[in-house]
Amino acid sequence: MTPSELLLPAGAMAFYLYDSLLWLFGDELVLIHGARRWSFAAGSDWLLLRRRLYLPNPFTPQQLLWRACWSAASQVGEPTDLAAQAAVWGLLRPMRVLVLVLLALIVVALPALVAGGATPLWLLALLAAIYLVAGVAVAWIWRHRVALGLSARACRALSFDAIACPPFAINLVRKIALHTGVRGELLTQARSVFEPAVLEQLRATLVRRVAEQLVVESAGSAAHTALSAYQRQLLEQQP
């Protein structure tokens, strides 16, 4: 296998990982819903252009992800019912299977065929299968877009990405969930669905993030006052 032959599988995986990356604002976390439990991710500890990078587990594209803001901006409006949000998990069962099939075709089958010196006919057959699965996924999204709360514009964007670059289609489940946000005080919202140990990890992370934000805010400003009050609220909830 020559270096040039490696470009196809390496490029496909690079596109998938690039599309998976999330740029989180300083006051954002990611809530993750798997098959049995909830968890969260805080992104990188360092900031790049005032954003934190977060790369979801590349081998679990079937998990639902939500951006969640912990600042006061998220506490305006009706709080999100996380248990109701998780109900989307059942509706997305066919899509979760499709993205796992795409992951296997692109990340496992494609490198294996290239490494094994497969003929162009086999590679074309694999590419046809990849596009077929991506097309089925797009058709499924359009059929269920109302139940998923997706606008026609959002569906067009998801469809274009999936067909123009099939590695992007592996992230369709994540992208569908990311179209909805989480409102309300984050720790209170998480208490209804998180296990106690994970909830305490979330509280400790929020305390750390608020402390980091307090350093950059001017003392006496409205933002600093609000953050200080939120910090006291979090510390009072320490078990």
C-alpha positions as CSV (number, residue, x, y, z in Angstrom):
1,M,0.0,0.0,0.0
2,T,1.5,3.3,-1.1
3,P,1.2,6.6,0.8
4,S,-1.1,8.0,-1.9
5,E,-3.5,5.1,-1.3
6,L,-3.7,6.0,2.4
7,L,-5.1,9.4,1.5
8,L,-8.7,8.2,0.9
9,P,-9.3,6.5,4.3
10,A,-7.1,9.0,6.2
11,G,-9.0,11.9,4.5
12,A,-12.4,10.4,5.3
13,M,-11.5,9.9,9.0
14,A,-10.0,13.4,9.1
15,F,-13.3,14.9,7.7
16,Y,-15.3,13.0,10.3
17,L,-13.2,14.2,13.2
18,Y,-13.2,17.7,12.0
19,D,-17.0,17.7,11.7
20,S,-17.2,16.2,15.2
21,L,-15.3,19.1,16.9
22,L,-17.4,21.5,18.9
23,W,-16.3,25.0,19.8
24,L,-17.8,25.8,23.2
25,F,-18.2,29.3,24.6
26,G,-16.6,29.8,28.0
27,D,-20.0,29.3,29.8
28,E,-21.0,26.2,27.9
29,L,-20.8,22.5,28.7
30,V,-22.0,19.5,26.8
31,L,-24.6,17.1,28.2
32,I,-24.4,13.6,26.9
33,H,-27.1,11.0,26.9
34,G,-26.1,7.4,26.2
35,A,-28.1,4.2,26.3
36,R,-28.3,4.0,30.1
37,R,-27.0,7.1,31.7
38,W,-26.3,10.8,31.5
39,S,-22.9,12.4,31.6
40,F,-21.3,15.7,30.6
41,A,-18.1,17.1,29.1
42,A,-16.5,20.5,29.9
43,G,-14.2,20.8,26.8
44,S,-10.6,21.7,27.0
45,D,-9.2,23.6,30.0
46,W,-7.5,26.2,27.7
47,L,-9.3,28.8,25.5
48,L,-8.7,29.3,21.8
49,L,-10.2,32.5,20.5
50,R,-12.4,32.5,23.7
51,R,-13.7,29.1,22.9
52,R,-13.1,25.6,24.3
53,L,-12.6,22.7,22.0
54,Y,-14.4,19.5,22.6
55,L,-14.1,16.3,20.6
56,P,-16.8,13.7,21.3
57,N,-15.9,10.1,21.5
58,P,-15.3,9.1,17.8
59,F,-16.6,5.6,18.5
60,T,-20.0,6.6,19.9
61,P,-21.7,8.8,17.3
62,Q,-25.1,7.3,18.3
63,Q,-25.1,9.3,21.6
64,L,-27.1,12.5,22.0
65,L,-25.3,15.7,22.7
66,W,-26.8,19.0,23.9
67,R,-25.0,22.4,24.5
68,A,-25.8,23.7,27.9
69,C,-25.1,27.2,29.1
70,W,-24.5,27.7,32.9
71,S,-24.6,31.6,32.9
72,A,-27.6,33.7,33.6
73,A,-28.4,33.9,29.9
74,S,-29.7,30.3,30.0
75,Q,-32.1,31.0,32.8
76,V,-34.4,33.1,30.7
77,G,-37.6,31.4,29.5
78,E,-39.1,28.0,30.3
79,P,-36.7,25.5,31.8
80,T,-35.9,22.5,29.6
81,D,-37.3,19.1,30.6
82,L,-34.2,16.9,30.2
83,A,-36.2,13.7,30.6
84,A,-38.5,14.8,27.8
85,Q,-35.4,15.7,25.7
86,A,-34.1,12.2,26.3
87,A,-37.3,10.7,24.8
88,V,-35.8,11.7,21.4
89,W,-33.5,8.8,22.0
90,G,-36.2,6.2,21.3
91,L,-37.4,8.1,18.2
92,L,-33.8,8.2,16.8
93,R,-33.3,4.4,17.1
94,P,-33.2,3.8,13.3
95,M,-30.8,6.8,12.9
96,R,-28.5,5.5,15.6
97,V,-28.2,2.2,13.7
98,L,-27.5,4.1,10.4
99,V,-24.7,6.2,11.8
100,L,-23.0,3.2,13.4
101,V,-23.2,1.4,10.0
102,L,-21.6,4.5,8.4
103,L,-18.9,4.5,11.0
104,A,-18.1,0.8,10.3
105,L,-18.1,1.4,6.5
106,I,-15.9,4.5,6.6
107,V,-13.6,3.9,9.6
108,V,-13.3,0.1,9.4
109,A,-14.2,-1.3,5.9
110,L,-12.6,1.5,3.8
111,P,-9.1,1.3,5.4
112,A,-9.3,-2.5,5.4
113,L,-10.1,-2.6,1.7
114,V,-7.4,-0.1,0.8
115,A,-4.8,-1.9,3.0
116,G,-5.8,-5.2,1.4
117,G,-5.2,-3.9,-2.1
118,A,-8.8,-4.2,-3.1
119,T,-9.6,-3.7,-6.8
120,P,-11.3,-0.4,-7.9
121,L,-14.5,-2.3,-8.4
122,W,-14.6,-3.2,-4.7
123,L,-13.9,0.3,-3.7
124,L,-16.7,1.6,-5.9
125,A,-19.1,-0.9,-4.4
126,L,-18.1,0.3,-0.9
127,L,-18.5,4.0,-1.9
128,A,-21.9,3.1,-3.3
129,A,-22.9,1.5,-0.1
130,I,-21.7,4.5,1.9
131,Y,-23.8,6.9,-0.2
132,L,-26.8,4.6,-0.1
133,V,-26.7,4.6,3.8
134,A,-26.2,8.3,3.9
135,G,-29.2,8.8,1.5
136,V,-31.4,6.6,3.6
137,A,-30.5,8.6,6.6
138,V,-31.3,11.9,4.9
139,A,-34.7,10.5,3.7
140,W,-35.5,9.4,7.3
141,I,-34.7,12.8,8.7
142,W,-37.1,14.5,6.2
143,R,-39.8,12.0,7.0
144,H,-39.5,12.6,10.8
145,R,-38.4,16.3,10.8
146,V,-41.6,17.5,12.5
147,A,-41.3,15.1,15.3
148,L,-37.6,16.0,15.7
149,G,-38.4,19.7,15.8
150,L,-36.3,20.4,12.7
151,S,-37.1,23.2,10.3
152,A,-36.9,22.7,6.5
153,R,-33.8,24.9,6.5
154,A,-32.1,22.8,9.1
155,C,-33.0,19.6,7.2
156,R,-31.6,21.1,4.0
157,A,-28.3,21.9,5.8
158,L,-28.0,18.4,7.3
159,S,-28.9,16.8,3.9
160,F,-26.3,18.8,2.0
161,D,-23.6,18.0,4.5
162,A,-24.4,14.3,4.5
163,I,-24.6,13.9,0.7
164,A,-21.7,16.3,-0.2
165,C,-19.4,14.7,2.4
166,P,-20.6,11.3,3.7
167,P,-18.2,11.3,6.7
168,F,-20.2,14.2,8.0
169,A,-23.3,11.9,8.0
170,I,-21.8,9.9,10.9
171,N,-22.6,12.9,13.1
172,L,-26.3,13.2,12.1
173,V,-27.6,12.0,15.5
174,R,-25.4,14.5,17.3
175,K,-26.4,17.3,15.0
176,I,-30.1,16.6,15.4
177,A,-29.8,16.8,19.2
178,L,-27.5,19.9,19.0
179,H,-30.3,21.8,17.3
180,T,-32.1,22.0,20.6
181,G,-30.6,23.8,23.6
182,V,-31.0,23.4,27.4
183,R,-32.5,26.3,29.4
184,G,-32.7,26.8,33.1
185,E,-30.1,26.6,35.9
186,L,-27.9,23.8,34.8
187,L,-27.3,22.0,38.2
188,T,-31.0,22.1,39.0
189,Q,-31.9,20.7,35.5
190,A,-29.3,17.9,35.8
191,R,-30.5,16.8,39.3
192,S,-33.5,15.1,37.8
193,V,-31.5,12.8,35.5
194,F,-27.9,12.6,36.6
195,E,-26.6,10.0,39.0
196,P,-25.4,11.5,42.3
197,A,-21.7,11.0,41.6
198,V,-21.9,12.5,38.2
199,L,-24.0,15.4,39.6
200,E,-21.3,16.2,42.1
201,Q,-18.7,16.2,39.3
202,L,-20.8,18.6,37.4
203,R,-21.1,20.9,40.4
204,A,-17.4,20.9,41.0
205,T,-16.8,21.7,37.3
206,L,-19.3,24.6,37.5
207,V,-17.5,25.9,40.6
208,R,-14.2,25.8,38.7
209,R,-15.6,27.5,35.5
210,V,-17.3,30.3,37.5
211,A,-14.0,30.9,39.4
212,E,-12.2,31.2,36.1
213,Q,-14.7,33.6,34.7
214,L,-14.6,35.8,37.9
215,V,-10.9,36.4,37.2
216,V,-11.6,38.1,33.9
217,E,-14.6,40.2,35.0
218,S,-14.2,43.6,36.5
219,A,-14.8,43.7,40.3
220,G,-18.1,45.4,41.0
221,S,-19.5,45.0,37.5
222,A,-23.0,43.5,37.0
223,A,-21.4,40.3,35.5
224,H,-19.0,39.9,38.4
225,T,-21.8,40.4,41.0
226,A,-24.0,37.8,39.2
227,L,-21.2,35.3,39.0
228,S,-20.3,35.8,42.7
229,A,-23.9,35.1,43.6
230,Y,-24.0,32.0,41.5
231,Q,-20.7,30.8,43.0
232,R,-22.1,31.1,46.5
233,Q,-25.2,29.2,45.3
234,L,-23.1,26.3,44.0
235,L,-20.9,26.2,47.1
236,E,-24.0,26.0,49.3
237,Q,-25.1,22.9,47.5
238,Q,-21.8,21.1,48.4
239,P,-22.6,17.8,50.1
